[in-house]
Structure formats: C-alpha cells, structure tokens
C-alpha cells in the first residue's frame, strides 16, 4: 500500500518530464497532487506502484500524438489518468455503500399491501439433507417471497404491523418464525434451518449485473433477549445468493475429440448471522448477542459488532466487478454510510461471478416443539450504483417496487 505524502516524498518544483521510465514520476505525481485543490496525497491506494509504468506509457503516447507542451495540459492529463486509477481502487477496496444509486425494480418488497398473504404448500423441501424438493413451493400473494428449493419455508411467515422506531411511514413488516425445520415428519434433535428467498425472477436473467455495482439493504428488528430461543448459537441469517466458476472434473478423449477441463457454476452464500449467547448454557453469565460475518477467504466467520438491546438494525451488502463482497451494518434505521463498512473479502477464496438475490435463514433446535426466535424484517431493497445517488431511505411513495 502506498501513501502519497508531502512529508515522505520529495517534491520537484521544476518543469514536469513525462518521458517513459522517468525515475522521478512518483515525485511528479506527488507535486501534482500537492498543488491540486482536492489534496489527493492523503489517499491510501493499494497497488499504485504496479500502475506507474503503464501510466508513464500512456502519458508518453499522448505527448507524442498531441504534442503537449503546456505544463497545465500535462497536469490535467496526468491528473485525469491517476484519478481514474485512484477512484477505481478506492471503490473496489470498500465497495459501493449499499443503498447508493437507483432502485432495481421488480425485486424486493415493502410489505405495505394490507392484503399480503402467504401460501405454505406443506410438506416443505429439505434438499440440503435428503435431496428432496417438494413442490409446489410456498409463495407470497405478490410472488415477491418464495420457499427455497434447498431448505424449506419457515412455519410462520406473516405480514405484521411494523414495530415502533422503524422506517418513517411504514405500516407493514414481515414476521418469520419456525418450529419444525429439517425433514418433514422427522425429529432430528439437531440444529436445523429454514429459508425464505426474495424472488429474483422479476429481473432479466434472474441475476443482477456486477458491472453496475449492485447492493441490497434490509432493516431487521432485534427482539428482546427474553424472546430469543434459549440456546447459544446462530439464530438468524441474512445471506446473498452468489455463484463463482470452478474447474469441473476433467473430461478425457482422443485426438480431435480430446476435451480439456470445463468450468461450472458453484453457488455460495456470504452474509450475516445473529449469534445469541444464552446465560443458561453454563458458559455465559448474562444473555448477549452479536453479528458474525460469513466469511473470510478461508471460510472462517469474522466477528462483527455486538448487539446490546432490542430495536432496529440496518444491514447491507454490495458487490464489485472485481469479485469482492462488502459488508455494512449499524444499529438504527438511518442510511448506511462509508463509516458503516465492516469487512470486505473474497468469501471462501471465491471471486463472485454472479449475484442473484438474498434470503433469510431461520434456525432452531429441531425437537418438534420449540419455536425459533421471532424475526421481523422490513423493506428489503436492491440497488444499482450507476445512476443518481439515492440512499436507502426505505419508503418510496408507499408502493411495492
């Protein structure tokens, strides 16, 4: 990482030289930045040295073609090229703040329609355990929310009045809770989970364009600790449905028919988990909760902020064309900002090649009688950061997108 600083790099005051391979090119850039009103010398830019040779070549070609003789013109050209490099590196480092740009239509929901209902279609799917997909899937009346083919629907999905302190003007939110997760009719006495998916079928190709820096934002109501299922472990997940490309098994042949390794799509699901630590487990003296981030490049979860009280939180994730995933969250319902950036990674070492939607995990101990923690969400919304900035304020004319 290189920090351009006037205190660390000597500044040339003489006429700029843009010849290829100039050993003083970095000094000239520092001189340019120190005299530019935006004072870009304080930026930390990863990989700047790797671009200096290419930058010198570009400037040299432009000088030969355009016969740039004016120092002012040379400064403008050099500043423009470096600014693009700096801006691109900065965007990829932390990603676009979720909620910036324009709303992606036909995906997400605001739960304002009082006639909103949910059809369950039991028995639920359990493909993650026994490879059984039991259709038809459960679905909401507006087809914006669906049961997953991979794991089954929560046992309770219901539109409810928005809890206090939520998005201004919001009257509806979505409650999710489950009791019998896992394989229908079989009690496992183990941790199981159900899924509720935001339907991506309203967008072309059932996927959002990574080139447009997509993101999503959702508000989540944290219940009082007394309402949590009384066990230590993950209780709720906010996950992104992504895929990467991996090498398929080699295929063999002979002569002209010899085939090399092919590539296939590999799904993965980065996101957030809410971890509850129960005071009754013998290890904790009091109830507490925290956010876990899934995950780093080795698949390990990363510790996030602690949750100290009941109330609303805002979660968001963004995705950049370099394949990174970026995680943002804070307590309350205010718009996310750059200060809310928690982590960026290539989860599992994967480069994100596609972002399709997001979904919610409800986890419980599958004893056939214990209800999971009740979870309420509001206004899951998707954005493209390629248009005018529109922060994630939540309510847009009270209509479903």
C-alpha positions in Angstrom: 0.0 0.0 0.0 1.4 3.4 -1.0 0.6 6.7 0.8 1.4 9.8 -1.2 2.5 12.3 1.3 4.4 15.6 1.0 6.3 14.7 4.2 7.6 11.4 2.8 8.2 12.1 -0.8 10.5 14.9 -2.1 8.7 17.4 -4.4 10.1 18.5 -7.7 9.5 22.2 -8.4 11.0 22.2 -11.9 9.3 21.5 -15.2 7.5 18.2 -15.4 9.0 15.5 -17.5 6.7 12.7 -18.8 9.3 10.6 -20.6 8.8 6.9 -20.4 10.5 5.3 -17.4 11.2 8.5 -15.6 12.6 7.6 -12.1 11.0 10.8 -10.8 7.5 10.0 -12.0 6.2 9.3 -8.4 7.7 12.7 -7.3 6.0 14.4 -10.1 2.6 12.9 -9.2 3.2 14.0 -5.6 3.9 17.5 -6.8 0.8 17.5 -8.9 -1.4 16.3 -6.0 0.2 18.8 -3.6 -0.9 21.6 -5.9 -4.3 20.3 -6.7 -7.2 21.6 -4.5 -8.6 18.2 -3.7 -5.3 17.2 -1.8 -5.4 13.6 -3.0 -2.0 13.0 -1.5 -3.7 11.7 1.7 -5.4 8.8 -0.1 -4.2 5.2 0.5 -4.2 3.4 -2.8 -3.4 -0.3 -3.0 -1.2 -1.3 -5.9 -0.3 2.2 -7.1 3.3 1.2 -7.9 2.0 -1.6 -10.2 0.3 1.0 -12.4 3.1 3.6 -12.7 4.9 2.0 -15.7 1.6 1.8 -17.6 0.7 5.4 -16.6 4.1 6.6 -17.9 3.5 4.8 -21.2 0.0 6.4 -21.6 1.4 9.9 -20.9 4.3 9.3 -23.3 2.0 8.3 -26.1 -0.3 11.2 -25.5 2.6 13.6 -25.6 3.8 12.2 -28.9 0.4 12.3 -30.5 -0.8 15.6 -29.1 2.5 17.5 -28.7 1.6 18.6 -25.3 3.9 21.5 -24.4 1.9 23.2 -21.8 2.6 22.3 -18.2 -1.0 22.9 -17.3 -2.2 20.5 -20.0 0.3 17.9 -18.8 -1.0 18.3 -15.3 -4.6 17.8 -16.5 -3.8 14.6 -18.4 -1.7 13.1 -15.6 -4.3 14.0 -13.0 -7.2 12.5 -15.1 -5.4 9.2 -15.6 -4.3 8.9 -11.9 -7.8 10.0 -10.7 -9.4 7.1 -12.6 -6.9 4.7 -11.1 -7.4 6.1 -7.6 -11.2 6.1 -7.8 -11.4 2.5 -9.1 -9.0 1.2 -6.4 -10.9 3.0 -3.7 -14.3 1.7 -4.9 -13.0 -1.9 -5.0 -11.4 -1.6 -1.6 -14.6 -1.0 0.3 -17.3 -1.4 -2.3 -20.1 0.9 -3.0 -22.1 1.9 0.1 -25.3 -0.3 -0.1 -28.3 1.9 -0.9 -26.5 4.2 -3.3 -27.7 4.6 -6.9 -31.1 3.7 -8.3 -33.6 1.1 -7.1 -33.8 -2.1 -9.1 -37.5 -2.7 -9.9 -39.5 -5.9 -9.6 -37.4 -7.4 -6.8 -37.8 -6.8 -3.1 -40.9 -5.8 -1.1 -42.1 -3.1 1.3 -45.0 -5.1 2.8 -47.4 -2.2 2.7 -50.2 -4.0 0.9 -52.7 -5.0 3.7 -53.9 -7.9 1.5 -50.4 -9.5 1.6 -50.7 -13.2 2.3 -48.5 -16.3 2.2 -49.4 -19.8 0.9 -47.3 -22.6 2.6 -47.8 -25.7 0.4 -46.5 -28.2 3.1 -44.7 -30.5 3.2 -41.6 -28.3 2.9 -38.4 -29.0 0.9 -35.3 -30.5 2.6 -32.9 -30.9 -0.3 -30.0 -29.8 1.9 -30.5 -33.0 4.0 -32.1 -35.7 1.8 -32.1 -34.1 -1.7 -35.9 -33.9 -1.7 -37.5 -30.9 -3.4 -41.2 -31.0 -2.5 -43.1 -28.7 -4.9 -45.1 -26.6 -5.3 -43.0 -24.1 -3.3 -44.6 -21.8 -0.8 -45.0 -18.2 -2.0 -46.4 -14.8 -1.2 -49.5 -13.4 -2.9 -47.4 -10.9 -4.8 -44.8 -13.6 -5.7 -42.0 -11.5 -4.2 -41.1 -14.0 -1.5 -40.6 -17.8 -2.1 -39.7 -21.0 -0.3 -36.3 -22.2 -1.2 -35.7 -25.5 -3.1 -32.7 -26.1 -0.9 -34.3 -25.7 2.5 -37.9 -25.5 3.5 -40.1 -22.5 4.3 -40.4 -21.2 7.8 -43.5 -22.4 9.6 -44.8 -18.9 10.1 -44.5 -16.1 7.5 -46.9 -13.3 8.2 -47.3 -9.6 7.4 -47.5 -7.7 10.8 -47.6 -4.1 11.9 -44.2 -2.5 11.8 -42.6 -2.5 15.2 -42.0 1.0 16.7 -39.0 3.1 15.7 -38.9 1.7 12.1 -38.9 3.4 8.7 -40.9 6.6 8.7 -44.3 5.9 7.2 -44.0 2.2 7.3 -47.1 0.4 8.4 -46.2 -3.2 7.5 -43.3 -5.6 8.0 -42.7 -9.3 7.7 -42.5 -11.8 10.6 -40.7 -15.1 10.2 -40.5 -18.0 12.7 -40.2 -21.7 12.6 -40.8 -24.8 14.8 -40.2 -27.9 12.7 -37.2 -27.4 10.5 -35.4 -30.1 8.6 -37.1 -33.2 7.0 -40.9 -33.1 7.3 -42.2 -35.7 9.8 -38.8 -36.5 11.3 -37.5 -35.0 14.5 -33.7 -34.8 14.3 -32.9 -33.3 17.8 -30.2 -31.2 16.0 -29.9 -27.7 14.8 -31.9 -27.2 11.5 -32.8 -24.1 9.4 -35.4 -22.9 7.0 -35.1 -20.3 4.3 -37.2 -17.5 2.8 -36.0 -16.2 -0.5 -36.6 -12.9 -2.3 -37.8 -13.9 -5.7 -35.3 -12.8 -8.4 -37.5 -13.7 -11.4 -38.5 -10.2 -12.0 -35.1 -9.2 -13.2 -33.5 -10.2 -16.5 -31.6 -13.4 -16.3 -32.5 -13.8 -12.6 -29.3 -12.1 -11.7 -28.1 -8.6 -11.0 -25.3 -7.1 -13.2 -22.0 -6.9 -11.3 -20.8 -4.2 -13.7 -23.4 -1.9 -12.2 -22.1 -2.4 -8.6 -25.3 -3.9 -7.2 -26.2 -3.9 -3.5 -29.1 -4.6 -1.2 -30.3 -3.1 2.1 -32.7 -4.6 4.7 -34.0 -3.4 8.1 -34.1 -6.1 10.8 -35.9 -5.8 14.2 -33.9 -7.4 17.0 -36.3 -8.8 19.7 -35.7 -8.5 23.4 -33.3 -11.1 24.7 -36.1 -12.8 26.7 -37.8 -13.6 23.3 -34.8 -15.4 21.9 -34.8 -19.2 21.7 -33.0 -20.2 24.8 -29.8 -21.7 23.4 -26.4 -20.5 22.4 -25.8 -20.4 18.6 -26.8 -18.7 15.4 -30.5 -17.8 15.2 -30.9 -15.7 12.1 -29.1 -15.2 8.8 -29.1 -12.5 6.1 -27.5 -14.2 3.1 -26.7 -13.3 -0.5 -27.2 -15.9 -3.3 -24.0 -15.8 -5.3 -22.0 -18.1 -7.7 -18.5 -18.4 -8.8 -16.9 -20.5 -11.6 -14.7 -23.5 -10.7 -13.0 -26.2 -12.7 -15.2 -29.2 -13.5 -14.0 -32.8 -13.5 -11.6 -33.4 -16.4 -13.1 -35.0 -19.4 -11.0 -37.3 -21.5 -11.0 -38.1 -25.2 -8.7 -38.9 -28.1 -7.2 -36.8 -30.9 -9.6 -34.1 -32.2 -12.1 -35.2 -29.6 -9.9 -34.6 -26.6 -11.6 -32.2 -24.2 -9.9 -30.1 -21.6 -11.3 -29.2 -18.2 -14.5 -27.3 -18.3 -15.9 -24.7 -15.9 -19.1 -24.9 -13.9 -21.1 -22.7 -11.6 -20.6 -23.1 -7.9 -23.1 -21.5 -5.6 -22.1 -19.9 -2.3 -23.9 -17.8 0.3 -22.0 -15.0 2.1 -23.8 -12.8 4.6 -24.5 -12.1 8.2 -25.6 -14.2 11.2 -27.0 -13.1 14.5 -25.4 -15.1 17.3 -27.1 -15.5 20.6 -25.2 -16.4 23.8 -27.6 -17.7 26.4 -26.9 -17.2 30.1 -28.4 -20.7 30.8 -25.7 -22.6 28.9 -23.2 -22.7 31.8 -20.7 -20.5 30.0 -22.2 -17.1 29.9 -23.2 -15.0 32.9 -25.7 -12.9 31.0 -27.6 -13.0 27.7 -25.9 -11.3 24.8 -25.9 -11.2 21.0 -23.5 -10.3 18.3 -23.1 -10.2 14.5 -21.0 -12.7 12.7 -19.8 -12.1 9.1 -19.6 -15.0 6.7 -16.8 -15.1 5.7 -13.1 -14.6 5.1 -11.2 -16.1 2.1 -10.6 -19.3 4.1 -14.3 -19.8 5.0 -13.9 -18.6 8.6 -16.6 -16.4 10.2 -15.5 -12.9 11.2 -16.6 -11.3 14.5 -18.8 -8.2 14.0 -20.5 -5.6 16.2 -22.2 -6.6 19.5 -26.0 -6.2 19.9 -26.8 -4.7 23.2 -30.6 -4.0 23.1 -33.9 -4.5 21.4 -34.5 -2.4 18.3 -33.9 -1.9 14.6 -30.6 -2.6 12.7 -29.8 -1.8 9.1 -27.8 -4.4 7.1 -26.4 -4.1 3.6 -24.1 -5.8 1.2 -22.5 -4.6 -2.1 -20.7 -6.4 -4.9 -18.0 -5.0 -7.1 -16.8 -6.2 -10.6 -13.5 -7.5 -9.1 -15.5 -10.2 -7.4 -15.3 -8.9 -3.8 -18.2 -8.8 -1.3 -18.6 -5.9 1.0 -20.4 -5.9 4.4 -22.1 -2.9 6.1 -24.3 -2.6 9.2 -25.3 -0.3 12.0 -27.8 0.0 14.8 -30.9 2.0 13.9 -32.6 2.7 10.6 -30.6 5.6 9.2 -29.0 5.3 5.7 -25.8 3.4 5.5 -22.6 5.4 5.0 -18.9 4.6 4.4 -18.4 4.7 8.2 -20.6 1.5 8.5 -18.2 -0.6 6.4 -17.4 -3.7 8.5 -15.5 -6.0 6.2 -14.6 -6.9 2.5 -13.5 -10.2 1.2 -13.5 -12.9 -1.4 -15.5 -15.4 0.7 -14.1 -18.9 0.6 -11.4 -17.6 -1.8 -14.1 -17.3 -4.5 -14.4 -14.5 -7.0 -18.1 -13.5 -7.3 -19.2 -14.1 -10.8 -23.0 -13.6 -10.2 -25.3 -12.1 -7.6 -28.9 -13.4 -7.8 -30.8 -12.3 -4.7 -30.8 -12.6 -1.0 -32.6 -14.8 1.5 -33.2 -15.2 5.2 -32.2 -18.2 7.5 -34.4 -19.1 10.5 -32.6 -21.6 12.7 -33.9 -23.7 15.6 -33.2 -26.8 17.6 -35.4 -29.4 15.9 -37.2 -31.0 18.8 -40.7 -30.7 17.3 -42.0 -28.3 19.9 -39.6 -25.3 20.4 -40.3 -22.2 18.3 -37.4 -20.3 16.9 -36.7 -16.6 17.8 -39.2 -14.4 16.1 -37.6 -12.2 13.4 -39.1 -9.2 11.7 -37.7 -7.5 8.5 -38.8 -4.5 6.5 -38.2 -3.1 3.1 -35.5 -5.4 1.5 -34.4 -3.3 -1.5 -31.9 -3.7 -4.3 -29.8 -1.0 -6.0 -27.5 -0.3 -8.9 -24.9 2.3 -8.2 -24.7 3.5 -11.8 -27.2 6.4 -11.6 -28.0 9.4 -9.4 -27.3 8.7 -5.7 -30.4 7.6 -3.8 -29.6 6.5 -0.3 -31.5 3.6 1.3 -34.3 5.7 2.9 -36.7 2.8 2.6 -40.1 4.2 1.8 -40.8 5.3 -1.8 -44.3 6.6 -2.3 -45.8 3.7 -0.3 -45.7 1.4 -3.3 -44.3 -2.0 -3.9 -41.4 -2.0 -6.3 
